[in-house]
Amino acid sequence: MTLTDYYEILGIPVNSSIEEIKKAYRKKARLYHPDINPSQNAKDLFIGITEAYEFLIANHEKIRNSDRAYNQAMKDWRKYRQDRSRKRATVYARSSYGAFKNTRFYKTTRFFDGTTIIISFAISIMVLIYTVYGYIYRLHHPVPGLERPTVFAFIMLLLLGMIFFVVSFIYLRAYLETSKKHNKK
C-alpha cells in the first residue's frame, strides 16, 4: 500500500494531524469491527484500517519531513512491521469490540487520558494557590527597590488560573462520562 492508500482507508486528507488520524481510526474501528459489523469483508477492512493507523502514527513525523524519510519509513515498514501489524489486527478482529476497546492499543487513540487530565487539574490548582499566596507574600514582604505588585497582574494571573481550572474540570467530567459509557457497553 502507498501513503495515500493509508489515508484513504481512514477517510482523511493526506495532511491530517495525529488527532485527526486517531479520531478517524476510532470511528472506522467501531464501524468495521467484526463483532459489530456482520459483513463478510468486515474483518479485512478492520485489519486494513488498523494497519493504516499503525503506519501513520508510527511514521507521522517522517512523512512530514521529506520524501526520502518517507520512502525509508515505507521500506522499513514493509520489511519489519507490516506483518506484525496485520497479525495484531487479526487478533483484535477476533476479539469482541468491548474487549478491543479495553486494549492498550485502542486507548492510545483517546485525546486525553485520565493521567493527563488529573495532572492539568493539579497544575491549575497550584497556579491558583501560588497566585494568591505570592500576591499576599509580596504585600507583606516587599522587595527593596521594586514597587508593590499590581492588582492588575494579580487579577490576570488569578483569571488565568481559574480558566485553566474550569477547562481542566470540564475535560475531567467529560472523561469520566465517556469512561462510564465505555464501561457500561
Buried (B, 14 or more C-beta within 10 A) or exposed (E): BEBEEBBBBBEBEEEBEEEBBBBBBBBBBBBBBBBBBEEEEBBBBBBBBBBBBBBBBBBBEBBEEEEEBBEEBBEBBEEEBBEEBBEBBBEBBEBEBBEBBEEEBBEEBBEBEEEBBEEBBEBBBEBBEEBBEBBEEBEEEEEEEEEEBEEEEBEEBBEBBBEBBEEBBEBBEEBEEEEEEBEEE
